[in-house]
Each structure stands twice: as C-alpha cells, then as structure tokens.
C-alpha cells in the first residue's frame, strides 16, 4: 500500500529500458498499480469526509 516503491520500480524500468516488450509491461504494470493506489487513498479520505460533513453540519 505504499506507492513510492512501485513508482520507483516503474521509473527505474523506464530508465533502463532497452526496447524489450517485457520491460515495458513491467514498467507500465508498476506505474498503473501505483497510480491506482494513490487514487484510492485519495478517495478513501475524501468520500467519508463528504458524508460526515453532511451528518455533522447543522440543518439550519
């Protein structure tokens, strides 16, 4: 659940790429996984915040 390791591996694979399709697949896989983790961490923080603000806020 730490996207930094996956981002490092993705960037390292892109930098050391020598035109092999397997390296592109590994790099893209790591980049997509890291991006999805970042997205879902942000959603996991934002969505409950929206619901609790509606519950806690006064109705007046």
GULUMMI-671423 format. One record per atom (N, C-alpha, C, O): residue in one letter; atom name; x, y, z; chain. Coordinates in steps of 0.05 Angstrom, whole numbers. Layout:
{r "a", "CA", {X, Y, Z}, "A"},
...
% end
This chain:
{r "x", "N", {16, -24, 0}, "A"},
{r "x", "CA", {0, 0, 0}, "A"},
{r "x", "C", {17, 25, 0}, "A"},
{r "x", "O", {7, 47, 5}, "A"},
{r "x", "N", {42, 23, -5}, "A"},
{r "x", "CA", {60, 47, -7}, "A"},
{r "x", "C", {67, 50, -36}, "A"},
{r "x", "O", {82, 34, -47}, "A"},
{r "x", "N", {56, 72, -49}, "A"},
{r "x", "CA", {61, 74, -77}, "A"},
{r "x", "C", {89, 83, -85}, "A"},
{r "x", "O", {96, 81, -108}, "A"},
{r "x", "N", {105, 92, -66}, "A"},
{r "x", "CA", {132, 101, -72}, "A"},
{r "x", "C", {149, 79, -84}, "A"},
{r "x", "O", {165, 84, -102}, "A"},
{r "x", "N", {147, 55, -73}, "A"},
{r "x", "CA", {163, 33, -82}, "A"},
{r "x", "C", {156, 26, -111}, "A"},
{r "x", "O", {173, 21, -128}, "A"},
{r "x", "N", {130, 25, -117}, "A"},
{r "x", "CA", {121, 19, -144}, "A"},
{r "x", "C", {129, 41, -164}, "A"},
{r "x", "O", {136, 35, -186}, "A"},
{r "x", "N", {127, 66, -155}, "A"},
{r "x", "CA", {135, 87, -173}, "A"},
{r "x", "C", {165, 86, -179}, "A"},
{r "x", "O", {174, 91, -201}, "A"},
{r "x", "N", {181, 80, -158}, "A"},
{r "x", "CA", {210, 77, -162}, "A"},
{r "x", "C", {216, 55, -182}, "A"},
{r "x", "O", {232, 58, -200}, "A"},
{r "x", "N", {202, 32, -179}, "A"},
{r "x", "CA", {207, 9, -197}, "A"},
{r "x", "C", {199, 16, -225}, "A"},
{r "x", "O", {212, 8, -244}, "A"},
{r "x", "N", {176, 30, -228}, "A"},
{r "x", "CA", {167, 38, -255}, "A"},
{r "x", "C", {187, 57, -268}, "A"},
{r "x", "O", {195, 53, -291}, "A"},
{r "x", "N", {196, 77, -254}, "A"},
{r "x", "CA", {215, 96, -266}, "A"},
{r "x", "C", {241, 83, -271}, "A"},
{r "x", "O", {254, 89, -292}, "A"},
{r "x", "N", {250, 65, -254}, "A"},
{r "x", "CA", {275, 51, -258}, "A"},
{r "x", "C", {273, 33, -283}, "A"},
{r "x", "O", {292, 32, -299}, "A"},
{r "x", "N", {250, 20, -287}, "A"},
{r "x", "CA", {247, 3, -311}, "A"},
{r "x", "C", {246, 20, -336}, "A"},
{r "x", "O", {256, 12, -357}, "A"},
{r "x", "N", {233, 44, -335}, "A"},
{r "x", "CA", {233, 62, -358}, "A"},
{r "x", "C", {261, 72, -365}, "A"},
{r "x", "O", {268, 74, -389}, "A"},
{r "x", "N", {276, 79, -345}, "A"},
{r "x", "CA", {303, 89, -350}, "A"},
{r "x", "C", {321, 68, -361}, "A"},
{r "x", "O", {337, 73, -379}, "A"},
{r "x", "N", {319, 43, -351}, "A"},
{r "x", "CA", {337, 22, -360}, "A"},
{r "x", "C", {326, 6, -384}, "A"},
{r "x", "O", {335, -16, -389}, "A"},
{r "x", "N", {306, 16, -397}, "A"},
{r "x", "CA", {293, 2, -419}, "A"},
{r "x", "C", {312, 0, -443}, "A"},
{r "x", "O", {325, 20, -451}, "A"},
{r "x", "N", {312, -23, -455}, "A"},
{r "x", "CA", {328, -28, -479}, "A"},
{r "x", "C", {311, -37, -503}, "A"},
{r "x", "O", {321, -51, -521}, "A"},
{r "x", "N", {286, -30, -503}, "A"},
{r "x", "CA", {268, -37, -525}, "A"},
{r "x", "C", {256, -65, -523}, "A"},
{r "x", "O", {244, -75, -542}, "A"},
{r "x", "N", {257, -77, -500}, "A"},
{r "x", "CA", {245, -103, -496}, "A"},
{r "x", "C", {217, -100, -486}, "A"},
{r "x", "O", {212, -84, -468}, "A"},
{r "x", "N", {198, -114, -498}, "A"},
{r "x", "CA", {170, -111, -491}, "A"},
{r "x", "C", {164, -119, -462}, "A"},
{r "x", "O", {146, -107, -450}, "A"},
{r "x", "N", {178, -138, -452}, "A"},
{r "x", "CA", {173, -147, -424}, "A"},
{r "x", "C", {179, -124, -404}, "A"},
{r "x", "O", {165, -122, -384}, "A"},
{r "x", "N", {199, -109, -410}, "A"},
{r "x", "CA", {206, -87, -392}, "A"},
{r "x", "C", {185, -65, -393}, "A"},
{r "x", "O", {179, -53, -372}, "A"},
{r "x", "N", {173, -60, -416}, "A"},
{r "x", "CA", {152, -40, -418}, "A"},
{r "x", "C", {128, -50, -402}, "A"},
{r "x", "O", {115, -34, -388}, "A"},
{r "x", "N", {121, -75, -404}, "A"},
{r "x", "CA", {99, -87, -390}, "A"},
{r "x", "C", {103, -84, -360}, "A"},
{r "x", "O", {84, -77, -345}, "A"},
{r "x", "N", {126, -91, -350}, "A"},
{r "x", "CA", {132, -89, -321}, "A"},
{r "x", "C", {130, -60, -312}, "A"},
{r "x", "O", {119, -54, -291}, "A"},
{r "x", "N", {142, -42, -328}, "A"},
{r "x", "CA", {142, -14, -320}, "A"},
{r "x", "C", {113, -3, -319}, "A"},
{r "x", "O", {106, 11, -301}, "A"},
{r "x", "N", {98, -9, -340}, "A"},
{r "x", "CA", {70, 1, -340}, "A"},
{r "x", "C", {53, -11, -318}, "A"},
{r "x", "O", {36, 2, -307}, "A"},
{r "x", "N", {58, -37, -313}, "A"},
{r "x", "CA", {43, -50, -291}, "A"},
{r "x", "C", {49, -36, -264}, "A"},
{r "x", "O", {30, -31, -249}, "A"},
{r "x", "N", {74, -31, -259}, "A"},
{r "x", "CA", {81, -17, -234}, "A"},
{r "x", "C", {70, 11, -233}, "A"},
{r "x", "O", {60, 20, -212}, "A"},
{r "x", "N", {71, 25, -255}, "A"},
{r "x", "CA", {61, 53, -256}, "A"},
{r "x", "C", {30, 53, -252}, "A"},
{r "x", "O", {20, 71, -238}, "A"},
{r "x", "N", {16, 35, -265}, "A"},
{r "x", "CA", {-13, 34, -262}, "A"},
{r "x", "C", {-21, 27, -233}, "A"},
{r "x", "O", {-39, 38, -222}, "A"},
{r "x", "N", {-7, 7, -221}, "A"},
{r "x", "CA", {-13, 0, -194}, "A"},
{r "x", "C", {-8, 23, -175}, "A"},
{r "x", "O", {-24, 28, -157}, "A"},
{r "x", "N", {14, 37, -178}, "A"},
{r "x", "CA", {20, 60, -161}, "A"},
{r "x", "C", {-1, 82, -164}, "A"},
{r "x", "O", {-9, 94, -144}, "A"},
{r "x", "N", {-9, 87, -189}, "A"},
{r "x", "CA", {-29, 108, -194}, "A"},
{r "x", "C", {-56, 100, -181}, "A"},
{r "x", "O", {-69, 117, -170}, "A"},
{r "x", "N", {-64, 75, -184}, "A"},
{r "x", "CA", {-89, 67, -172}, "A"},
{r "x", "C", {-88, 68, -141}, "A"},
{r "x", "O", {-108, 75, -129}, "A"},
{r "x", "N", {-65, 61, -129}, "A"},
{r "x", "CA", {-63, 63, -100}, "A"},
{r "x", "C", {-66, 92, -92}, "A"},
{r "x", "O", {-80, 98, -72}, "A"},
{r "x", "N", {-53, 110, -106}, "A"},
{r "x", "CA", {-55, 139, -99}, "A"},
{r "x", "C", {-83, 149, -102}, "A"},
{r "x", "O", {-94, 163, -85}, "A"},
{r "x", "N", {-97, 140, -124}, "A"},
{r "x", "CA", {-124, 148, -128}, "A"},
{r "x", "C", {-143, 139, -106}, "A"},
{r "x", "O", {-159, 154, -96}, "A"},
{r "x", "N", {-140, 113, -99}, "A"},
{r "x", "CA", {-158, 102, -79}, "A"},
{r "x", "C", {-152, 112, -51}, "A"},
{r "x", "O", {-170, 112, -34}, "A"},
{r "x", "N", {-128, 119, -45}, "A"},
{r "x", "CA", {-122, 131, -19}, "A"},
{r "x", "C", {-136, 158, -18}, "A"},
{r "x", "O", {-147, 165, 3}, "A"},
{r "x", "N", {-134, 173, -39}, "A"},
{r "x", "CA", {-148, 200, -40}, "A"},
{r "x", "C", {-178, 196, -38}, "A"},
{r "x", "O", {-191, 212, -23}, "A"},
{r "x", "N", {-189, 177, -52}, "A"},
{r "x", "CA", {-218, 173, -50}, "A"},
{r "x", "C", {-226, 163, -22}, "A"},
{r "x", "O", {-247, 170, -12}, "A"},
{r "x", "N", {-210, 147, -10}, "A"},
{r "x", "CA", {-215, 137, 17}, "A"},
{r "x", "C", {-215, 159, 38}, "A"},
{r "x", "O", {-228, 156, 59}, "A"},
{r "x", "N", {-200, 180, 33}, "A"},
{r "x", "CA", {-200, 203, 51}, "A"},
{r "x", "C", {-223, 222, 45}, "A"},
{r "x", "O", {-236, 233, 63}, "A"},
{r "x", "N", {-229, 226, 19}, "A"},
{r "x", "CA", {-249, 246, 11}, "A"},
{r "x", "C", {-277, 237, 15}, "A"},
{r "x", "O", {-294, 253, 25}, "A"},
{r "x", "N", {-284, 213, 8}, "A"},
{r "x", "CA", {-312, 204, 9}, "A"},
{r "x", "C", {-323, 204, 38}, "A"},
{r "x", "O", {-345, 215, 42}, "A"},
{r "x", "N", {-310, 192, 58}, "A"},
{r "x", "CA", {-321, 194, 85}, "A"},
{r "x", "C", {-323, 223, 95}, "A"},
{r "x", "O", {-341, 229, 110}, "A"},
{r "x", "N", {-304, 240, 87}, "A"},
{r "x", "CA", {-305, 268, 95}, "A"},
{r "x", "C", {-331, 281, 84}, "A"},
{r "x", "O", {-343, 297, 99}, "A"},
{r "x", "N", {-339, 275, 60}, "A"},
{r "x", "CA", {-363, 287, 49}, "A"},
{r "x", "C", {-388, 277, 64}, "A"},
{r "x", "O", {-405, 294, 71}, "A"},
{r "x", "N", {-389, 252, 70}, "A"},
{r "x", "CA", {-412, 241, 85}, "A"},
{r "x", "C", {-414, 252, 113}, "A"},
{r "x", "O", {-435, 259, 123}, "A"},
{r "x", "N", {-391, 253, 127}, "A"},
{r "x", "CA", {-392, 262, 155}, "A"},
{r "x", "C", {-397, 292, 157}, "A"},
{r "x", "O", {-409, 301, 177}, "A"},
{r "x", "N", {-389, 307, 137}, "A"},
{r "x", "CA", {-396, 336, 138}, "A"},
{r "x", "C", {-427, 340, 136}, "A"},
{r "x", "O", {-438, 358, 148}, "A"},
{r "x", "N", {-440, 324, 120}, "A"},
{r "x", "CA", {-469, 325, 117}, "A"},
{r "x", "C", {-483, 317, 143}, "A"},
{r "x", "O", {-503, 329, 151}, "A"},
{r "x", "N", {-472, 298, 157}, "A"},
{r "x", "CA", {-484, 288, 182}, "A"},
{r "x", "C", {-479, 308, 204}, "A"},
{r "x", "O", {-498, 314, 220}, "A"},
{r "x", "N", {-455, 319, 206}, "A"},
{r "x", "CA", {-448, 336, 228}, "A"},
{r "x", "C", {-458, 365, 225}, "A"},
{r "x", "O", {-465, 378, 245}, "A"},
{r "x", "N", {-460, 374, 200}, "A"},
{r "x", "CA", {-468, 402, 196}, "A"},
{r "x", "C", {-497, 407, 205}, "A"},
{r "x", "O", {-514, 390, 203}, "A"},
{r "x", "N", {-502, 431, 216}, "A"},
{r "x", "CA", {-529, 438, 225}, "A"},
{r "x", "C", {-547, 441, 201}, "A"},
{r "x", "O", {-539, 450, 179}, "A"},
{r "x", "N", {-572, 434, 204}, "A"},
{r "x", "CA", {-591, 435, 182}, "A"},
{r "x", "C", {-604, 462, 178}, "A"},
{r "x", "O", {-621, 465, 161}, "A"},
{r "x", "N", {-595, 482, 193}, "A"},
{r "x", "CA", {-608, 508, 192}, "A"},
{r "x", "C", {-595, 525, 171}, "A"},
{r "x", "O", {-603, 548, 167}, "A"},
% end
